[in-house]
Amino acid sequence: MAFRSTATNLVSGAINGLPSIFVYDVTNSVTLLASVNRFGTGAGDNRCLAPAFSGDGSVLVFGSWASDLAANDFNNNADLFLLSPYSTSVIPLFSLQAIVGAPGQGPTLTWPAMSGKTYRVQFRDSLTGSAWQDLPASPTIIGNQGYINTSAAPGPQRFYRVLAF
C-alpha cells in the first residue's frame, strides 16, 4: 500500500513535514519512505503527491516538486518518478527513475542501467489502442545511469518504456 503523508513519526530519519510518499509492506509490517532523497538521508526537499501502483503492483509512480530525488533535476517543475523493486530482501530496496521536463520541451528520462545491456526507449500517447513507437534519439549510458532526451514536446499525455537487451 502506498500513501502520502506529512507525518514525521512514520519512519526514522530526516522527515521534513512536507507531503512525502510512503509504502507500507503488509507482509513484514514495515513502513518505508519511498520519496527518499538521492543521498538516502531523508525525505525530498519539496512536496510529493498522487502515489499509484501499476496494475500488477510491481511499479510505484508519484509526482513531486522535489529537486533532490534525482540527479540534475534543475527544472523547478513537477516531475514523475517511478519506483521498481530490484531486490527481494525483507525490506524492499527501490531504484529511482525520473522523467524530468520543462514547459515547452520534451522530457529527459533517466533509469538505472546495467553494463553490457543495450537500451531502446519507446513511447505512445495512450495506454490503449496505440502502438509503441521508438524514440528517434539514442540513449546515453554513463556508469550505471541511462539518459535520453525526447527533444519533442509531447501532447497532454505520453507514456514511455525502456527496453533492455
CNS distance restraints for C-alpha pairs under 8 A (distance, minus, plus):
assign (resid   1 and name CA) (resid  23 and name CA) 5.62 0.50 0.50
assign (resid   1 and name CA) (resid  24 and name CA) 5.24 0.50 0.50
assign (resid   1 and name CA) (resid  25 and name CA) 6.88 0.50 0.50
assign (resid   1 and name CA) (resid  26 and name CA) 7.61 0.50 0.50
assign (resid   2 and name CA) (resid  21 and name CA) 6.96 0.50 0.50
assign (resid   2 and name CA) (resid  22 and name CA) 5.58 0.50 0.50
assign (resid   2 and name CA) (resid  23 and name CA) 4.32 0.50 0.50
assign (resid   2 and name CA) (resid  24 and name CA) 6.26 0.50 0.50
assign (resid   2 and name CA) (resid  51 and name CA) 6.21 0.50 0.50
assign (resid   2 and name CA) (resid  52 and name CA) 7.08 0.50 0.50
assign (resid   2 and name CA) (resid  53 and name CA) 7.71 0.50 0.50
assign (resid   2 and name CA) (resid  60 and name CA) 7.96 0.50 0.50
assign (resid   3 and name CA) (resid  21 and name CA) 5.75 0.50 0.50
assign (resid   3 and name CA) (resid  22 and name CA) 5.43 0.50 0.50
assign (resid   3 and name CA) (resid  23 and name CA) 6.50 0.50 0.50
assign (resid   3 and name CA) (resid  51 and name CA) 6.26 0.50 0.50
assign (resid   4 and name CA) (resid  19 and name CA) 6.09 0.50 0.50
assign (resid   4 and name CA) (resid  20 and name CA) 5.46 0.50 0.50
assign (resid   4 and name CA) (resid  21 and name CA) 4.58 0.50 0.50
assign (resid   4 and name CA) (resid  22 and name CA) 6.16 0.50 0.50
assign (resid   4 and name CA) (resid  48 and name CA) 7.41 0.50 0.50
assign (resid   4 and name CA) (resid  49 and name CA) 6.43 0.50 0.50
assign (resid   4 and name CA) (resid  50 and name CA) 7.33 0.50 0.50
assign (resid   4 and name CA) (resid  51 and name CA) 7.04 0.50 0.50
assign (resid   5 and name CA) (resid  18 and name CA) 7.83 0.50 0.50
assign (resid   5 and name CA) (resid  19 and name CA) 5.13 0.50 0.50
assign (resid   5 and name CA) (resid  20 and name CA) 5.55 0.50 0.50
assign (resid   5 and name CA) (resid  21 and name CA) 6.61 0.50 0.50
assign (resid   5 and name CA) (resid  22 and name CA) 7.41 0.50 0.50
assign (resid   6 and name CA) (resid  17 and name CA) 4.80 0.50 0.50
assign (resid   6 and name CA) (resid  18 and name CA) 5.20 0.50 0.50
assign (resid   6 and name CA) (resid  19 and name CA) 4.48 0.50 0.50
assign (resid   6 and name CA) (resid  20 and name CA) 6.24 0.50 0.50
assign (resid   7 and name CA) (resid  17 and name CA) 6.12 0.50 0.50
assign (resid   8 and name CA) (resid  15 and name CA) 5.41 0.50 0.50
assign (resid   8 and name CA) (resid  16 and name CA) 6.93 0.50 0.50
assign (resid   8 and name CA) (resid  17 and name CA) 5.80 0.50 0.50
assign (resid  10 and name CA) (resid  31 and name CA) 6.81 0.50 0.50
assign (resid  11 and name CA) (resid  15 and name CA) 7.96 0.50 0.50
assign (resid  11 and name CA) (resid  31 and name CA) 6.59 0.50 0.50
assign (resid  11 and name CA) (resid  32 and name CA) 6.69 0.50 0.50
assign (resid  11 and name CA) (resid  33 and name CA) 6.90 0.50 0.50
assign (resid  13 and name CA) (resid  41 and name CA) 7.00 0.50 0.50
assign (resid  13 and name CA) (resid  42 and name CA) 5.74 0.50 0.50
assign (resid  14 and name CA) (resid  41 and name CA) 6.55 0.50 0.50
assign (resid  14 and name CA) (resid  42 and name CA) 4.40 0.50 0.50
assign (resid  14 and name CA) (resid  43 and name CA) 6.28 0.50 0.50
assign (resid  15 and name CA) (resid  42 and name CA) 5.91 0.50 0.50
assign (resid  15 and name CA) (resid  43 and name CA) 5.34 0.50 0.50
assign (resid  16 and name CA) (resid  43 and name CA) 6.64 0.50 0.50
assign (resid  16 and name CA) (resid  45 and name CA) 7.85 0.50 0.50
assign (resid  18 and name CA) (resid  46 and name CA) 6.51 0.50 0.50
assign (resid  18 and name CA) (resid  47 and name CA) 5.47 0.50 0.50
assign (resid  18 and name CA) (resid  48 and name CA) 7.91 0.50 0.50
assign (resid  19 and name CA) (resid  46 and name CA) 7.75 0.50 0.50
assign (resid  19 and name CA) (resid  47 and name CA) 4.90 0.50 0.50
assign (resid  19 and name CA) (resid  48 and name CA) 5.49 0.50 0.50
assign (resid  19 and name CA) (resid  49 and name CA) 7.09 0.50 0.50
assign (resid  20 and name CA) (resid  33 and name CA) 7.58 0.50 0.50
assign (resid  20 and name CA) (resid  34 and name CA) 7.81 0.50 0.50
assign (resid  20 and name CA) (resid  35 and name CA) 5.99 0.50 0.50
assign (resid  20 and name CA) (resid  43 and name CA) 6.77 0.50 0.50
assign (resid  20 and name CA) (resid  44 and name CA) 7.48 0.50 0.50
assign (resid  20 and name CA) (resid  47 and name CA) 6.27 0.50 0.50
assign (resid  20 and name CA) (resid  48 and name CA) 5.22 0.50 0.50
assign (resid  20 and name CA) (resid  49 and name CA) 7.31 0.50 0.50
assign (resid  21 and name CA) (resid  33 and name CA) 6.27 0.50 0.50
assign (resid  21 and name CA) (resid  34 and name CA) 5.38 0.50 0.50
assign (resid  21 and name CA) (resid  35 and name CA) 5.24 0.50 0.50
assign (resid  21 and name CA) (resid  48 and name CA) 6.40 0.50 0.50
assign (resid  21 and name CA) (resid  49 and name CA) 7.13 0.50 0.50
assign (resid  21 and name CA) (resid  51 and name CA) 6.82 0.50 0.50
assign (resid  21 and name CA) (resid  62 and name CA) 7.79 0.50 0.50
assign (resid  22 and name CA) (resid  31 and name CA) 6.70 0.50 0.50
assign (resid  22 and name CA) (resid  32 and name CA) 5.55 0.50 0.50
assign (resid  22 and name CA) (resid  33 and name CA) 4.60 0.50 0.50
assign (resid  22 and name CA) (resid  34 and name CA) 5.09 0.50 0.50
assign (resid  22 and name CA) (resid  35 and name CA) 7.09 0.50 0.50
assign (resid  23 and name CA) (resid  31 and name CA) 5.71 0.50 0.50
assign (resid  23 and name CA) (resid  32 and name CA) 5.16 0.50 0.50
assign (resid  23 and name CA) (resid  33 and name CA) 6.46 0.50 0.50
assign (resid  23 and name CA) (resid  34 and name CA) 6.23 0.50 0.50
assign (resid  24 and name CA) (resid  29 and name CA) 7.01 0.50 0.50
assign (resid  24 and name CA) (resid  30 and name CA) 5.81 0.50 0.50
assign (resid  24 and name CA) (resid  31 and name CA) 4.36 0.50 0.50
assign (resid  24 and name CA) (resid  32 and name CA) 6.27 0.50 0.50
assign (resid  25 and name CA) (resid  29 and name CA) 5.52 0.50 0.50
assign (resid  25 and name CA) (resid  30 and name CA) 5.16 0.50 0.50
assign (resid  25 and name CA) (resid  31 and name CA) 6.16 0.50 0.50
assign (resid  25 and name CA) (resid  32 and name CA) 7.68 0.50 0.50
assign (resid  26 and name CA) (resid  30 and name CA) 6.97 0.50 0.50
assign (resid  28 and name CA) (resid  90 and name CA) 7.31 0.50 0.50
assign (resid  28 and name CA) (resid  91 and name CA) 7.78 0.50 0.50
assign (resid  30 and name CA) (resid  91 and name CA) 7.57 0.50 0.50
assign (resid  33 and name CA) (resid  43 and name CA) 7.31 0.50 0.50
assign (resid  34 and name CA) (resid  83 and name CA) 7.73 0.50 0.50
assign (resid  34 and name CA) (resid  94 and name CA) 7.92 0.50 0.50
assign (resid  35 and name CA) (resid  43 and name CA) 5.96 0.50 0.50
assign (resid  35 and name CA) (resid  44 and name CA) 6.08 0.50 0.50
assign (resid  35 and name CA) (resid  48 and name CA) 7.47 0.50 0.50
assign (resid  35 and name CA) (resid  69 and name CA) 7.09 0.50 0.50
assign (resid  36 and name CA) (resid  40 and name CA) 6.00 0.50 0.50
assign (resid  36 and name CA) (resid  41 and name CA) 7.26 0.50 0.50
assign (resid  36 and name CA) (resid  42 and name CA) 5.37 0.50 0.50
assign (resid  36 and name CA) (resid  43 and name CA) 4.57 0.50 0.50
assign (resid  36 and name CA) (resid  44 and name CA) 5.63 0.50 0.50
assign (resid  36 and name CA) (resid  69 and name CA) 6.64 0.50 0.50
assign (resid  37 and name CA) (resid  41 and name CA) 6.53 0.50 0.50
assign (resid  37 and name CA) (resid  42 and name CA) 5.89 0.50 0.50
assign (resid  37 and name CA) (resid  43 and name CA) 5.56 0.50 0.50
assign (resid  37 and name CA) (resid  44 and name CA) 4.72 0.50 0.50
assign (resid  37 and name CA) (resid  45 and name CA) 7.66 0.50 0.50
assign (resid  37 and name CA) (resid  68 and name CA) 5.39 0.50 0.50
assign (resid  37 and name CA) (resid  69 and name CA) 4.45 0.50 0.50
assign (resid  37 and name CA) (resid  70 and name CA) 7.47 0.50 0.50
assign (resid  38 and name CA) (resid  68 and name CA) 6.04 0.50 0.50
assign (resid  38 and name CA) (resid  69 and name CA) 4.91 0.50 0.50
assign (resid  38 and name CA) (resid  70 and name CA) 5.78 0.50 0.50
assign (resid  38 and name CA) (resid  71 and name CA) 7.26 0.50 0.50
assign (resid  44 and name CA) (resid  66 and name CA) 5.47 0.50 0.50
assign (resid  44 and name CA) (resid  67 and name CA) 7.38 0.50 0.50
assign (resid  44 and name CA) (resid  68 and name CA) 5.89 0.50 0.50
assign (resid  44 and name CA) (resid  69 and name CA) 5.96 0.50 0.50
assign (resid  45 and name CA) (resid  66 and name CA) 5.02 0.50 0.50
assign (resid  45 and name CA) (resid  67 and name CA) 6.54 0.50 0.50
assign (resid  45 and name CA) (resid  68 and name CA) 6.36 0.50 0.50
assign (resid  46 and name CA) (resid  64 and name CA) 7.07 0.50 0.50
assign (resid  46 and name CA) (resid  65 and name CA) 5.47 0.50 0.50
assign (resid  46 and name CA) (resid  66 and name CA) 4.16 0.50 0.50
assign (resid  46 and name CA) (resid  67 and name CA) 7.24 0.50 0.50
assign (resid  47 and name CA) (resid  64 and name CA) 5.81 0.50 0.50
assign (resid  47 and name CA) (resid  65 and name CA) 5.81 0.50 0.50
assign (resid  47 and name CA) (resid  66 and name CA) 6.29 0.50 0.50
assign (resid  48 and name CA) (resid  62 and name CA) 7.05 0.50 0.50
assign (resid  48 and name CA) (resid  63 and name CA) 5.65 0.50 0.50
assign (resid  48 and name CA) (resid  64 and name CA) 4.12 0.50 0.50
assign (resid  48 and name CA) (resid  65 and name CA) 6.53 0.50 0.50
assign (resid  48 and name CA) (resid  66 and name CA) 7.31 0.50 0.50
assign (resid  49 and name CA) (resid  62 and name CA) 6.01 0.50 0.50
assign (resid  49 and name CA) (resid  63 and name CA) 5.28 0.50 0.50
assign (resid  49 and name CA) (resid  64 and name CA) 6.17 0.50 0.50
assign (resid  50 and name CA) (resid  61 and name CA) 7.94 0.50 0.50
assign (resid  50 and name CA) (resid  62 and name CA) 5.40 0.50 0.50
assign (resid  50 and name CA) (resid  63 and name CA) 6.29 0.50 0.50
assign (resid  51 and name CA) (resid  60 and name CA) 6.71 0.50 0.50
assign (resid  51 and name CA) (resid  61 and name CA) 5.63 0.50 0.50
assign (resid  51 and name CA) (resid  62 and name CA) 4.40 0.50 0.50
assign (resid  51 and name CA) (resid  63 and name CA) 7.34 0.50 0.50
assign (resid  52 and name CA) (resid  60 and name CA) 5.66 0.50 0.50
assign (resid  52 and name CA) (resid  61 and name CA) 5.34 0.50 0.50
assign (resid  52 and name CA) (resid  62 and name CA) 6.46 0.50 0.50
assign (resid  53 and name CA) (resid  57 and name CA) 5.26 0.50 0.50
assign (resid  53 and name CA) (resid  58 and name CA) 7.07 0.50 0.50
assign (resid  53 and name CA) (resid  59 and name CA) 5.57 0.50 0.50
assign (resid  53 and name CA) (resid  60 and name CA) 4.41 0.50 0.50
assign (resid  53 and name CA) (resid  61 and name CA) 6.23 0.50 0.50
assign (resid  54 and name CA) (resid  58 and name CA) 6.24 0.50 0.50
assign (resid  54 and name CA) (resid  59 and name CA) 5.32 0.50 0.50
assign (resid  54 and name CA) (resid  60 and name CA) 6.41 0.50 0.50
assign (resid  54 and name CA) (resid  61 and name CA) 7.73 0.50 0.50
assign (resid  58 and name CA) (resid  84 and name CA) 6.24 0.50 0.50
assign (resid  58 and name CA) (resid  85 and name CA) 7.07 0.50 0.50
assign (resid  59 and name CA) (resid  82 and name CA) 6.56 0.50 0.50
assign (resid  59 and name CA) (resid  83 and name CA) 5.64 0.50 0.50
assign (resid  59 and name CA) (resid  84 and name CA) 4.74 0.50 0.50
assign (resid  59 and name CA) (resid  85 and name CA) 7.44 0.50 0.50
assign (resid  60 and name CA) (resid  82 and name CA) 5.57 0.50 0.50
assign (resid  60 and name CA) (resid  83 and name CA) 5.01 0.50 0.50
assign (resid  60 and name CA) (resid  84 and name CA) 6.51 0.50 0.50
assign (resid  61 and name CA) (resid  80 and name CA) 7.00 0.50 0.50
assign (resid  61 and name CA) (resid  81 and name CA) 5.59 0.50 0.50
assign (resid  61 and name CA) (resid  82 and name CA) 4.50 0.50 0.50
assign (resid  61 and name CA) (resid  83 and name CA) 6.39 0.50 0.50
assign (resid  62 and name CA) (resid  80 and name CA) 5.86 0.50 0.50
assign (resid  62 and name CA) (resid  81 and name CA) 5.44 0.50 0.50
assign (resid  62 and name CA) (resid  82 and name CA) 6.71 0.50 0.50
assign (resid  63 and name CA) (resid  78 and name CA) 6.44 0.50 0.50
assign (resid  63 and name CA) (resid  79 and name CA) 5.61 0.50 0.50
assign (resid  63 and name CA) (resid  80 and name CA) 4.55 0.50 0.50
assign (resid  63 and name CA) (resid  81 and name CA) 6.08 0.50 0.50
assign (resid  64 and name CA) (resid  78 and name CA) 5.27 0.50 0.50
assign (resid  64 and name CA) (resid  79 and name CA) 5.51 0.50 0.50
assign (resid  64 and name CA) (resid  80 and name CA) 6.55 0.50 0.50
assign (resid  64 and name CA) (resid  81 and name CA) 7.51 0.50 0.50
assign (resid  65 and name CA) (resid  76 and name CA) 7.01 0.50 0.50
assign (resid  65 and name CA) (resid  77 and name CA) 5.84 0.50 0.50
assign (resid  65 and name CA) (resid  78 and name CA) 4.39 0.50 0.50
assign (resid  65 and name CA) (resid  79 and name CA) 6.33 0.50 0.50
assign (resid  66 and name CA) (resid  78 and name CA) 7.66 0.50 0.50
assign (resid  67 and name CA) (resid  73 and name CA) 5.43 0.50 0.50
assign (resid  67 and name CA) (resid  74 and name CA) 6.57 0.50 0.50
assign (resid  67 and name CA) (resid  76 and name CA) 7.19 0.50 0.50
assign (resid  68 and name CA) (resid  73 and name CA) 7.09 0.50 0.50
assign (resid  69 and name CA) (resid  73 and name CA) 7.95 0.50 0.50
assign (resid  69 and name CA) (resid  96 and name CA) 7.84 0.50 0.50
assign (resid  70 and name CA) (resid  96 and name CA) 7.32 0.50 0.50
assign (resid  70 and name CA) (resid  97 and name CA) 7.46 0.50 0.50
assign (resid  70 and name CA) (resid  98 and name CA) 6.53 0.50 0.50
assign (resid  73 and name CA) (resid 100 and name CA) 6.82 0.50 0.50
assign (resid  75 and name CA) (resid 100 and name CA) 7.51 0.50 0.50
assign (resid  75 and name CA) (resid 101 and name CA) 6.94 0.50 0.50
assign (resid  75 and name CA) (resid 102 and name CA) 5.78 0.50 0.50
assign (resid  77 and name CA) (resid 101 and name CA) 7.53 0.50 0.50
assign (resid  77 and name CA) (resid 102 and name CA) 6.71 0.50 0.50
assign (resid  78 and name CA) (resid 100 and name CA) 7.94 0.50 0.50
assign (resid  79 and name CA) (resid  98 and name CA) 7.07 0.50 0.50
assign (resid  79 and name CA) (resid  99 and name CA) 6.00 0.50 0.50
assign (resid  79 and name CA) (resid 100 and name CA) 5.24 0.50 0.50
assign (resid  79 and name CA) (resid 101 and name CA) 6.95 0.50 0.50
assign (resid  80 and name CA) (resid  98 and name CA) 6.08 0.50 0.50
assign (resid  80 and name CA) (resid  99 and name CA) 5.37 0.50 0.50
assign (resid  80 and name CA) (resid 100 and name CA) 6.99 0.50 0.50
assign (resid  81 and name CA) (resid  96 and name CA) 6.91 0.50 0.50
assign (resid  81 and name CA) (resid  97 and name CA) 5.73 0.50 0.50
assign (resid  81 and name CA) (resid  98 and name CA) 4.78 0.50 0.50
assign (resid  81 and name CA) (resid  99 and name CA) 6.41 0.50 0.50
assign (resid  82 and name CA) (resid  96 and name CA) 6.16 0.50 0.50
assign (resid  82 and name CA) (resid  97 and name CA) 5.33 0.50 0.50
assign (resid  82 and name CA) (resid  98 and name CA) 6.61 0.50 0.50
assign (resid  83 and name CA) (resid  94 and name CA) 5.73 0.50 0.50
assign (resid  83 and name CA) (resid  95 and name CA) 5.71 0.50 0.50
assign (resid  83 and name CA) (resid  96 and name CA) 5.30 0.50 0.50
assign (resid  83 and name CA) (resid  97 and name CA) 6.64 0.50 0.50
assign (resid  84 and name CA) (resid  94 and name CA) 5.53 0.50 0.50
assign (resid  84 and name CA) (resid  95 and name CA) 5.86 0.50 0.50
assign (resid  84 and name CA) (resid  96 and name CA) 7.42 0.50 0.50
assign (resid  85 and name CA) (resid  92 and name CA) 6.36 0.50 0.50
assign (resid  85 and name CA) (resid  93 and name CA) 5.88 0.50 0.50
assign (resid  85 and name CA) (resid  94 and name CA) 4.75 0.50 0.50
assign (resid  85 and name CA) (resid  95 and name CA) 6.62 0.50 0.50
assign (resid  86 and name CA) (resid  92 and name CA) 7.79 0.50 0.50
assign (resid  86 and name CA) (resid  93 and name CA) 6.39 0.50 0.50
assign (resid  86 and name CA) (resid  94 and name CA) 6.11 0.50 0.50
assign (resid  86 and name CA) (resid  95 and name CA) 6.77 0.50 0.50
assign (resid  87 and name CA) (resid  92 and name CA) 6.03 0.50 0.50
assign (resid  87 and name CA) (resid  93 and name CA) 5.78 0.50 0.50
assign (resid  87 and name CA) (resid  94 and name CA) 7.62 0.50 0.50
assign (resid  88 and name CA) (resid  92 and name CA) 6.20 0.50 0.50
assign (resid  88 and name CA) (resid  93 and name CA) 7.95 0.50 0.50
assign (resid  89 and name CA) (resid  93 and name CA) 7.45 0.50 0.50
assign (resid  95 and name CA) (resid 112 and name CA) 7.02 0.50 0.50
assign (resid  96 and name CA) (resid 111 and name CA) 7.25 0.50 0.50
assign (resid  96 and name CA) (resid 112 and name CA) 7.63 0.50 0.50
assign (resid  97 and name CA) (resid 109 and name CA) 7.70 0.50 0.50
assign (resid  97 and name CA) (resid 110 and name CA) 5.62 0.50 0.50
assign (resid  97 and name CA) (resid 111 and name CA) 4.78 0.50 0.50
assign (resid  97 and name CA) (resid 112 and name CA) 7.01 0.50 0.50
assign (resid  98 and name CA) (resid 109 and name CA) 5.90 0.50 0.50
assign (resid  98 and name CA) (resid 110 and name CA) 5.37 0.50 0.50
assign (resid  98 and name CA) (resid 111 and name CA) 6.93 0.50 0.50
assign (resid  99 and name CA) (resid 107 and name CA) 6.13 0.50 0.50
assign (resid  99 and name CA) (resid 108 and name CA) 5.85 0.50 0.50
assign (resid  99 and name CA) (resid 109 and name CA) 4.57 0.50 0.50
assign (resid  99 and name CA) (resid 110 and name CA) 6.53 0.50 0.50
assign (resid 100 and name CA) (resid 107 and name CA) 5.14 0.50 0.50
assign (resid 100 and name CA) (resid 108 and name CA) 5.26 0.50 0.50
assign (resid 100 and name CA) (resid 109 and name CA) 6.38 0.50 0.50
assign (resid 101 and name CA) (resid 105 and name CA) 6.42 0.50 0.50
assign (resid 101 and name CA) (resid 106 and name CA) 5.98 0.50 0.50
assign (resid 101 and name CA) (resid 107 and name CA) 3.86 0.50 0.50
assign (resid 101 and name CA) (resid 108 and name CA) 6.14 0.50 0.50
assign (resid 102 and name CA) (resid 106 and name CA) 7.26 0.50 0.50
assign (resid 102 and name CA) (resid 107 and name CA) 6.91 0.50 0.50
assign (resid 104 and name CA) (resid 153 and name CA) 5.89 0.50 0.50
assign (resid 105 and name CA) (resid 151 and name CA) 6.39 0.50 0.50
assign (resid 105 and name CA) (resid 152 and name CA) 6.30 0.50 0.50
assign (resid 105 and name CA) (resid 153 and name CA) 4.93 0.50 0.50
assign (resid 106 and name CA) (resid 149 and name CA) 6.74 0.50 0.50
assign (resid 106 and name CA) (resid 150 and name CA) 5.16 0.50 0.50
assign (resid 106 and name CA) (resid 151 and name CA) 4.62 0.50 0.50
assign (resid 106 and name CA) (resid 152 and name CA) 4.65 0.50 0.50
assign (resid 106 and name CA) (resid 153 and name CA) 4.21 0.50 0.50
assign (resid 106 and name CA) (resid 154 and name CA) 6.40 0.50 0.50
assign (resid 107 and name CA) (resid 149 and name CA) 5.95 0.50 0.50
assign (resid 107 and name CA) (resid 150 and name CA) 5.87 0.50 0.50
assign (resid 107 and name CA) (resid 151 and name CA) 7.08 0.50 0.50
assign (resid 107 and name CA) (resid 153 and name CA) 7.56 0.50 0.50
assign (resid 108 and name CA) (resid 147 and name CA) 6.83 0.50 0.50
assign (resid 108 and name CA) (resid 148 and name CA) 5.55 0.50 0.50
assign (resid 108 and name CA) (resid 149 and name CA) 4.18 0.50 0.50
assign (resid 108 and name CA) (resid 150 and name CA) 6.29 0.50 0.50
assign (resid 109 and name CA) (resid 147 and name CA) 5.63 0.50 0.50
assign (resid 109 and name CA) (resid 148 and name CA) 5.39 0.50 0.50
assign (resid 109 and name CA) (resid 149 and name CA) 6.36 0.50 0.50
assign (resid 109 and name CA) (resid 150 and name CA) 7.91 0.50 0.50
assign (resid 110 and name CA) (resid 145 and name CA) 6.84 0.50 0.50
assign (resid 110 and name CA) (resid 146 and name CA) 5.39 0.50 0.50
assign (resid 110 and name CA) (resid 147 and name CA) 4.57 0.50 0.50
assign (resid 110 and name CA) (resid 148 and name CA) 6.78 0.50 0.50
assign (resid 111 and name CA) (resid 145 and name CA) 5.83 0.50 0.50
assign (resid 111 and name CA) (resid 146 and name CA) 5.16 0.50 0.50
assign (resid 111 and name CA) (resid 147 and name CA) 6.79 0.50 0.50
assign (resid 112 and name CA) (resid 144 and name CA) 5.79 0.50 0.50
assign (resid 112 and name CA) (resid 145 and name CA) 4.74 0.50 0.50
assign (resid 112 and name CA) (resid 146 and name CA) 6.04 0.50 0.50
assign (resid 113 and name CA) (resid 117 and name CA) 7.62 0.50 0.50
assign (resid 113 and name CA) (resid 141 and name CA) 7.04 0.50 0.50
assign (resid 113 and name CA) (resid 143 and name CA) 7.75 0.50 0.50
assign (resid 113 and name CA) (resid 144 and name CA) 4.70 0.50 0.50
assign (resid 113 and name CA) (resid 145 and name CA) 4.88 0.50 0.50
assign (resid 113 and name CA) (resid 146 and name CA) 5.34 0.50 0.50
assign (resid 114 and name CA) (resid 144 and name CA) 5.81 0.50 0.50
assign (resid 114 and name CA) (resid 145 and name CA) 7.91 0.50 0.50
assign (resid 115 and name CA) (resid 143 and name CA) 7.85 0.50 0.50
assign (resid 115 and name CA) (resid 144 and name CA) 7.02 0.50 0.50
assign (resid 117 and name CA) (resid 164 and name CA) 6.08 0.50 0.50
assign (resid 117 and name CA) (resid 165 and name CA) 5.55 0.50 0.50
assign (resid 118 and name CA) (resid 164 and name CA) 5.64 0.50 0.50
assign (resid 118 and name CA) (resid 165 and name CA) 5.14 0.50 0.50
assign (resid 119 and name CA) (resid 139 and name CA) 6.76 0.50 0.50
assign (resid 119 and name CA) (resid 162 and name CA) 6.68 0.50 0.50
assign (resid 119 and name CA) (resid 163 and name CA) 5.52 0.50 0.50
assign (resid 119 and name CA) (resid 164 and name CA) 4.62 0.50 0.50
assign (resid 119 and name CA) (resid 165 and name CA) 6.35 0.50 0.50
assign (resid 120 and name CA) (resid 134 and name CA) 7.24 0.50 0.50
assign (resid 120 and name CA) (resid 135 and name CA) 7.91 0.50 0.50
assign (resid 120 and name CA) (resid 138 and name CA) 7.39 0.50 0.50
assign (resid 120 and name CA) (resid 139 and name CA) 7.06 0.50 0.50
assign (resid 120 and name CA) (resid 162 and name CA) 5.84 0.50 0.50
assign (resid 120 and name CA) (resid 163 and name CA) 5.16 0.50 0.50
assign (resid 120 and name CA) (resid 164 and name CA) 6.64 0.50 0.50
assign (resid 121 and name CA) (resid 134 and name CA) 6.03 0.50 0.50
assign (resid 121 and name CA) (resid 135 and name CA) 5.87 0.50 0.50
assign (resid 121 and name CA) (resid 139 and name CA) 7.49 0.50 0.50
assign (resid 121 and name CA) (resid 160 and name CA) 7.00 0.50 0.50
assign (resid 121 and name CA) (resid 161 and name CA) 5.80 0.50 0.50
assign (resid 121 and name CA) (resid 162 and name CA) 4.54 0.50 0.50
assign (resid 121 and name CA) (resid 163 and name CA) 6.21 0.50 0.50
assign (resid 122 and name CA) (resid 132 and name CA) 5.91 0.50 0.50
assign (resid 122 and name CA) (resid 133 and name CA) 5.19 0.50 0.50
assign (resid 122 and name CA) (resid 134 and name CA) 4.30 0.50 0.50
assign (resid 122 and name CA) (resid 135 and name CA) 5.48 0.50 0.50
assign (resid 122 and name CA) (resid 160 and name CA) 5.62 0.50 0.50
assign (resid 122 and name CA) (resid 161 and name CA) 5.39 0.50 0.50
assign (resid 122 and name CA) (resid 162 and name CA) 6.49 0.50 0.50
assign (resid 122 and name CA) (resid 163 and name CA) 7.87 0.50 0.50
assign (resid 123 and name CA) (resid 132 and name CA) 5.47 0.50 0.50
assign (resid 123 and name CA) (resid 133 and name CA) 5.36 0.50 0.50
assign (resid 123 and name CA) (resid 134 and name CA) 6.48 0.50 0.50
assign (resid 123 and name CA) (resid 135 and name CA) 6.85 0.50 0.50
assign (resid 123 and name CA) (resid 158 and name CA) 6.76 0.50 0.50
assign (resid 123 and name CA) (resid 159 and name CA) 5.42 0.50 0.50
assign (resid 123 and name CA) (resid 160 and name CA) 4.33 0.50 0.50
assign (resid 123 and name CA) (resid 161 and name CA) 6.39 0.50 0.50
assign (resid 124 and name CA) (resid 130 and name CA) 6.41 0.50 0.50
assign (resid 124 and name CA) (resid 131 and name CA) 6.53 0.50 0.50
assign (resid 124 and name CA) (resid 132 and name CA) 5.21 0.50 0.50
assign (resid 124 and name CA) (resid 133 and name CA) 6.29 0.50 0.50
assign (resid 124 and name CA) (resid 158 and name CA) 5.86 0.50 0.50
assign (resid 124 and name CA) (resid 159 and name CA) 5.37 0.50 0.50
assign (resid 124 and name CA) (resid 160 and name CA) 6.69 0.50 0.50
assign (resid 125 and name CA) (resid 130 and name CA) 7.07 0.50 0.50
assign (resid 125 and name CA) (resid 155 and name CA) 7.63 0.50 0.50
assign (resid 125 and name CA) (resid 157 and name CA) 6.03 0.50 0.50
assign (resid 125 and name CA) (resid 158 and name CA) 4.47 0.50 0.50
assign (resid 125 and name CA) (resid 159 and name CA) 6.00 0.50 0.50
assign (resid 126 and name CA) (resid 130 and name CA) 5.99 0.50 0.50
assign (resid 126 and name CA) (resid 157 and name CA) 7.62 0.50 0.50
assign (resid 126 and name CA) (resid 158 and name CA) 6.89 0.50 0.50
assign (resid 126 and name CA) (resid 159 and name CA) 7.01 0.50 0.50
assign (resid 127 and name CA) (resid 159 and name CA) 7.32 0.50 0.50
assign (resid 135 and name CA) (resid 150 and name CA) 6.83 0.50 0.50
assign (resid 136 and name CA) (resid 150 and name CA) 7.99 0.50 0.50
assign (resid 137 and name CA) (resid 148 and name CA) 7.09 0.50 0.50
assign (resid 137 and name CA) (resid 149 and name CA) 7.33 0.50 0.50
assign (resid 137 and name CA) (resid 150 and name CA) 6.91 0.50 0.50
assign (resid 138 and name CA) (resid 148 and name CA) 6.82 0.50 0.50
assign (resid 139 and name CA) (resid 146 and name CA) 6.53 0.50 0.50
assign (resid 139 and name CA) (resid 147 and name CA) 5.54 0.50 0.50
assign (resid 139 and name CA) (resid 148 and name CA) 4.72 0.50 0.50
assign (resid 140 and name CA) (resid 146 and name CA) 5.69 0.50 0.50
assign (resid 140 and name CA) (resid 147 and name CA) 5.11 0.50 0.50
assign (resid 140 and name CA) (resid 148 and name CA) 6.19 0.50 0.50
assign (resid 141 and name CA) (resid 145 and name CA) 5.76 0.50 0.50
assign (resid 141 and name CA) (resid 146 and name CA) 4.44 0.50 0.50
assign (resid 141 and name CA) (resid 147 and name CA) 6.33 0.50 0.50
assign (resid 142 and name CA) (resid 146 and name CA) 6.43 0.50 0.50
assign (resid 154 and name CA) (resid 158 and name CA) 6.23 0.50 0.50
